[in-house]
């Protein structure tokens, strides 16, 4: 039974949330910049005070118990409220740890300019970046593991707020000397006759490419059994003559600078995607995240 007079400390809650997020005591301790024994003691004190086991420990893995999963959103909300309190006291719009999720087809192109800008404009902010596929980022947003995420819109997830950042076109990347190289009048229907290379399942860019094909009632030609987990790998497969692919505008300069590659563009209106900043409607930080979105918008990478 819990001690009715027990009041958990913020350090205990941070220990619980960190272990639940990283599922590893060593990683959680490093993230919080405390020793592993200190982290373990804080978590044990929380569990003892509540009379509940929140984390299941074994020599091989760390699991969140049913009680831990039930209390994790409340623990996260409490820490968010504490961070907002400190930010208000210091006058900082955004301060403390901010866990930012971002999809792999945006992270390498947005972060190089964004992170130095955040450090300059929000020196009290401590961003933590988590790169992952869309479905997992949405799950982690809902669970309170992430604060915000940069995703392709619409996220279409209940309880989440979306702030559009910018819209970009898709560009066709082809091997150097390809018959389509340099053209600016490609119709989406032409994709049906081309050997299209796609990212692995779960990447939103793969889904968007397939949706583009479905919208024009074409089926992209296969490119054998080639599979890739990153856009850079897909583009290098194009350079090696294995097929063609679509990349978002922000990735064109970075990804076509290596290898024998050319580009082709679609006729207007060109297909594309809209990226946005997504967060929980219950977070109470709409104004803060609107300001963050404006900073991201000014660092448009294309």
Secondary structure, DSSP 8 states (H G I E B T S, - for coil): ---TT----HHHHHHHHHHHHHS-HHHHHHHHTS-HHHHHHHHHHHHHHHTS--EEE-SS-EEE-HHHHHHHHHHHHHHHHHHHHHHHHHT-SS-EEEEEEE-HHHHHHHHHHHHHHHHHH-TTEEEEEEE--HHHHHHHHHHTS-SEEEEEE----TTEEEEEEEEEEEEEEEETT-TTTT-S-B-GGGGGGSBB--B-TT-HHHHHHHHHHHHTT---B--TT--BSSHHHHHHHHHTTS-BEEEEGGGHHHHSSSSSEEEEEB-SS--EEEEEEEEEGGGS-HHHHHHHHHHHHHT---
